[in-house]
Amino acid sequence: MTVRVEKPVAAGIADPAAIMTGGGDGRIRLDPATGLNRYHSAPRPSAALAYASSTANDISPAAYAEVAARLAGWGDALSPAGYAAGLDALRRRIRRAYRLPGETGIVFAPSGTDLEYVALAAVAGRAPGGTCNLLLGADEVGSGCIHSAHGRYFAEATALGVATRPGAPVAGLDGVRVGLVDVKVRDARGRVRPSAEIAAEMAAACAAAAAARRHPLVHVVHGSKTGLILPSLADIDALRGRGASLVVDACQARITSAAVRDYLARDAIVFVTGSKFMGGPPFSGFALVPPTLAAGAAPLPEGLATVFRRAEWPPGWPGAEILPDTANPGLLLRLEASIFELERFQALAAADAERVILAFHGAVRAEIVERTPARRVAPYPPGEREEADTHPVEMRTLSTLDLTGLGGGAATLEDAQGWHKAMLAHGVRLGQPVKCVRLSDGRWGATLRIGLAMWQIVDRATLDQAALARAFADDMAKVREALAAVAG
């Protein structure tokens, strides 16, 4: 394999947007004809009315100014030492933002999909038969995770420029015989499965793993593509009692500091990405690793030298010396934008953030749900609304819309994919369709997602209640009009 390493970036002549499209896989590249990536976004401020924080964001004007200033201060070039120093500074800022202990390990990655390798590496060697990875809701997390959670490549090239083949094994992870169990989060009719049912399936899988002398790695979903939080903490604790290690997919970043600390206290690895609710440009991610796991980790598998750079792992991590000591300025700039937004959001008073979020939630209901055939997809199992009401208010920053009643009825997922793209011509960008509604003939029904980002909450927190309501009502009316134009 040939590794393509980015050249140092000269300050003063570099375009921040151009830099932020480097150092990732093919999903990050911009189409020369449109200037957008495959998610119809770009790492530059956009005039589009975008409520797409469940898929990928454009960058806010404030964050773009921030990264431009950071870039100007880098000096003549970004060396490996400078890259390491920049990531260490981000580690300190993340710990402060979430109020985490200083010994919390933080591993950076170009995307949430790459973070699956972190969990596999952290538990490698814990059992002679290898690892059994229990992936919860593959359709509700990242599409490539079905590969990376299995210790395989998921794209045609990594962020280091190494040519790969989706589904091919990552050297060293295949050697520990990573097994995968895909635990469905929804039943055949698209309904959310109860926590107890999911936990029972996971418990059986843990028992089978133990019989095969494999170590079980259990996935928890905290804020899926449709806002699900499963299993419950009580069920999670029971699975821990079966000897399972935990990894929490909070890649949507719709998670409170208290919840992050609760999971870390249970020795769970927590995945977060910067391009969803956090509001940074695509793609960036980080894994929060409990100190107990980091301290007992085996040396990194050799294949991770095709995926990660040395500075992206905490200093002293066993085997990190096999990773290339190079820099990824694109990832660093994207992370700078994301953590800038996180810090601004965390500095808001909780009451101010909640006021904006509830105004957004109410506008979606009043302007779309009550005035069109669209219906909200419930982010909880049938009959468990009371349990869902205990979820943090951040979960109300995302509404998944069932649009099967549009366009004459029985609209399909493929219809929604067409509408999603067609709405761009009307200046509106929403979150991509997701498979969560079944039609009577078994096909997946049409959905789209409306998601608020941290920077939008910060920007509107200064408005009084009347102005806040008007602003969201106007936005949701434009979304409704764009839907009507493309779907009828």
N, C-alpha and C positions, 0 to 999 in steps of 0.2 A: 504493500500500500504506500502511496505517496502522500505525504503530509504537506498541505499548503498552509504556510504561516503568514498571517497578516504582517505587512510592513509597518514600521513605526509611523505614527501620525504626526505630521508637522503642525504646530499650533499656528493660528492666524490665517491659514489658507484652507483649512479643512471645513467641510460642510457637515454639521452635526447629523443631519438626516442621512447623508451618504454613509457616514461611519456607523450609524445605528442599524443600517441594513446589512452589515457584515457580521461575521462571527456567529452564524446560526445555520440551520438546515434550510432546505429549499422553500419552506413555508414563509421565510422572511424576505425573500427576494421580491423586488418590485417589477411589475410588468412594464416594459419600456413604453408601451402604448398608453397605459392608464396612469402610471406612476403609483400604482397600488399593489399590495400583496394579494394573496389568494383569499384573504378575509376582507378585502376591499378597504383596507386601512393603510396608513403609512406613518413613519416616525416624524411627522411634521404637523403643525396645527392645521385643522381642516375647517372649512365653512359648513360642512354637512351637519345636519341635526342628528347627532349620534347618541343613541342609547343602546350601545352594543357592548357593554362591559362584561357580558357573559361570554363573549367571543374574543374580541381584541379591540383595543382602543387606538385612536390617534393620540398624539401627545398634546397636552394643554399648552396654551401660549406661555403660561408661567413656568411650566416644567421645561419647555424648549429654551426659554431664556436662561434658566438655571444650568442646563447642560452646556449651552454655548459658553457661559461664563466659566464652567468647570474646564471645558476644553481649552479655553484661552489660557488657563493657569497651569496646563500640563507641562509647559516648557517645550523644548525643541522636539522631543520624542517621548513616547511612552515605552519605557524599558520594562523588562520582566520585574525588576525591583519596584518600579513605579506602579505596575499593575498590582503587585502583591500589597503594596502600601494602600492603594485605593480600595481594594477589597477588604483589607483589615479595618479601614475606617468605616466602611459600610457595615461590617459586622458589629462594630461598637454602636453605630446609629440604630441598627435593627434591634439590638438588645435593649437600648434605651427606649425605643418606640413601644416595644411590647413589655417593657419592664421585666426582662429576663435576667437570670443569674449570669455573671460574667463567664462562667465555665461552659455555657451552652455552646455546642459546636454549630457552625454554620457552613454549609457547603453550597456553592453557587453553581448554577447550570444554565445553559442557553434556553431551556424550556422546561415546562413541567413534566413532559414525557421523559426527558433525560434524568429527572430526579428519581425515577424508579430504580435506576442503577445504584443510587446512594443507599437505599434501603437494603437492596440485595447485598451490597458490599458490607454494610454494617452488621449483618447477621450471618455472613458467610462463615462456614466452618463450625457452626454451633451443633451440628449433628452429623454423624458419619454418613448418613444417606443424602445429605444436602438440604435444600430448602424447599418447602412447599408454600408457594405464594398464593394467598387467597385474595384475589382481586374482586372487589365489590363494584358492581354496576359499570362494566366496561363502556356501555353506551352513554353513561352519565358522567364519565370523566373524560380522558383524552383518547381519541381514536387510535393513536399509536401505542398507547399503554399496554395493549394486549401483547405487543411484541417486547417492549422494554421491560415489563414486569416479568417476562419469561426469560430475561437475560439475552435478548436478541436485539439486533439493530432494527430501527423502525423507519429509516429514511435512506435515500440514495447516497447521502454524504453526511458526515458529522460536522460539528462546528469547527473542527480542526482542518476541514477540507479533505478528510479521508473518505475515499469512495467505498461505499458499503452497499449491501443488498438487504432490503427489508426482509426480516425473518431469519437472516443469517446469525449464527451465535456469536456473542461477544466472548473472546478468548478468556478463559478463567472463570467466567460465570457458567458457561456450559459445563466446565469441569467440575463444578460443585453440584451439578445435576439439579438445576432449578426446575421444579414442577409448578404448574399453574392450575388453579381451580378458579373458574369464572363463576362467581356467585351473582345471580341476577338480582337486581334491585326492584324490578317490576315483574309482574306475572304475565301470562300470555295475552291478557286483555289490556296490558299497559298500566294496570293499577299498581301502586306502590305496595310492596310486600311489608307486612308488619315486622318490627324489629325482632320480636321473639322468634318469628319464623326464620328470618335471616340468620340470627344467632344460633339457632338449632342446627341449621345446615353447616355453619362454620364450625360448631362444636364437633359435629360428626367428621368433618374434614380434618380437624385437629387430631382427633382420635386416630383416623386413618394415617395421618402423617407420622404420629408417634409410633404406630405399628410398623411403619416402613422406615423407622429411624431417621425421619426427616424433621427439621425444625419448622414449625408453622409461623408464617408471617401474615398477620391478619390486617386487611385494609379496612379503615373506617372512612366514611365519606362525611365531610363537614362542609356542606354547601356544594352540592353537585351542580350539573348544568341546569337543573330545574329547581335548585334550592333545597335539596333533601339533606337531612342530618340523620345518619344511620350507621350502625346500631345505636341504641341508647347507652348512656354511661353505665347503667347497671349491667346490661348485657356485655359491654366491653370489659368490665371488671371480671365477669364470670369467665370470659375467654382468656383473660390474663391468668386466671387461676389454673388454666389448662396448659400453661407453659408457653403460650403464644407470645411472640413479639408483635408490636403494633406499629402501623404506619397510618397517619391521618392525611387523607387527601383533602387539604383546604386550599387547593390551587386557585379557586375563585377568589380567595382572600376575604371572603365574607365571614370573618371570625374575629371575636373580641380578644383582647389581651388576656382576660381571665380564662377564656377557653383554651388559648394556646398554653398557658401555664398549667391548666388542669391536665391536658394531654401529656405535656412533658413530665409532670409529676408521676404519671403512669408509665414512664419510660418509653413513650411513643415518639417516633420521628414524625415531624409535621412538615408537610409540603406546602409551600406558598409560591404563587407566581405574581409578577408585578404588572401584568398586562390586562388583567380582568378588572375586578372591583377597585384595585389599587390605582388603576388609571394610567400606568406607564405604557410605553409603546411595546409592541410584540417584538421579541420574545425574551423573557428572563425568568429565573426562578431561584429559590433557595430552599434548602432543607434545614430545619432546626433539629439538632441531634442531641438527645440527653447525654450528659457527661458519662453516665454509666455505660452507654452503648459505645461511645467513642473510645473509652479507655480499654474496652475489651475487644475491639475490632481486630480482625485478622488483616494481614497486609492486602493492599488493593489488588484485585485481579489484573493481570497484564493487559487485557483488552481495554480497560478503561483509559489507557494511554492513547487510544484513538478517539476518545470522547471528551476528556477533561484536561485542563492545564493544572500545573502544580499549585498555583496560588489559589485556585478555586476550592481546595480542600484546606481545612484548618491546619495551622502549623503543627507538626509532630504527628500527623495521622500516619499510622503504619503503612509503609509501602508507597507513600506519596512521591518518593524520589524517582519512581519509574515514569511519572507524568512529565510531559515536556514543559520546560521552564520558559514559556513564551507568554505573550500578552494577547488579550482579546479586547481591543478598545471598544468595539461595538457593544459587547455585553456590558462592559463597565459603564458606558454612557447610558444604556437602557436601564441599568440598575440605579444609576444616579437619579434618573427621572422618576422611577418608581418609588424609591425611598424618600425623595423630596415630597411626593404626594402623600405617602404614608405619614410622614412627620406632620404635614399640614393638617391632615385629618385627625390624627391623634391629639393635636393641640386644641381641637374644638371641644367646647363643653358638651357633655353627653346630651344635655337637653336641647342644645342648638342642632346637633346632628339629627336627633330624633324628630325634631320639628320639621326639618327639610324632608327626611325620609317619609314621614307620614303624609306630607303634602304631595309628594310624588306618587305614593301608593294610592292616595285618594283620587288624584287626577287620572290615573290609569283606569280606575273604576268608573269615574264619572264620564270621561270623554271617550272611552273605548268600550269597556265591558258593558256599560248600560246603554250605549248608543249604536252598537253593532252586534252581529251574531257571535262575535268573539267571546270566549269564556276563559277564565283563569283556570290553569291546571293546578290542582291542589298540591302543595309541597309537603304532603304528609300521607300516611296510609289511610284508607277509608275508616271513618269513625274515630280518628285520633286527632281531631282538630284541637282539642283541649291541650294535648301534649305539645302540638306545634305552636300554640300560643305562648309557650314558655321559651321558644327560640328567641335569640337576640334580634333586636330590631333591624340589624344589618340584613337579615334574610328578606326583609320587605323591600330591599333595593332591587329585587329581581321579580318580574312577573312573566311566567310562561303562558302564552296565549294559545288556546285551542281554536284554530281557525278553520276547522272542518266544515263549519256552516257557511263559509264565504264561497263566492264564485258559483253559486247554485247548489251548494251542499256536497258532502262527501269529498271535500278537497283533500288531496294527498300530500305527503311529505315532498314529493317532486314538485307539486304546485307551489308549495311554500318556498322551495329553493328558487323557483323562478321569480316569485314575488319579491323575495329578499334582494335579489339582484336588480330587479326592475325598479324597486323603490329608490335606488341610488340616483336615478334620473330625476327624481322628485326631491333630491337633497336630503333624503332620510336614510339612515343606516341603523338597523336593529341587530340583535343577536341572531345567530344562525338557527334554522330549524333543528329540533332534536326529537329523537324517537321516544315519545312518551304517550301518544294517543293512538288507539287502535280503531280502525273502521270495521264495520260489520263483516266485511269480506276478508279481514285479516291483514290488510295493508296498513302501513303506518299513515296516520293522518297529518294534516297540515298544522304546523306550529311555528311561532316566532317568539322571540324573547325580548323584553324591554328591560334594560338594566341601567341603573344609575351608577356612576363612578364617584370615587372619593373627591376628585377635584370639583365635580359639579355640586356636591354637597357643600364643600368649602365656599365656593363662589356664591352660592345662594343663601348661605347662612346669614348674610348681612341684610337680607330683605325682610321687611315687616310681613306679617301674616297675609295681608291682602295682596301685596305685590308678589309674594311667593306663590300663592294660589293662582294668580293670573298667569305667572310665568310658566308654571307646569301645565295649566289648562291650555294655554296657547300652543305649547310644544306637543301635547298629546292630541290636540285637534289637528295639527299638521301631520302627525303620524296616522291618524284616522283617515284624513283626506288622501294621503299617499296610498294607504291600503285600499281604499275605495277605488282609486285610479287604476291600480294594478290587478285587483281581484274582483272588482264589481260588487 
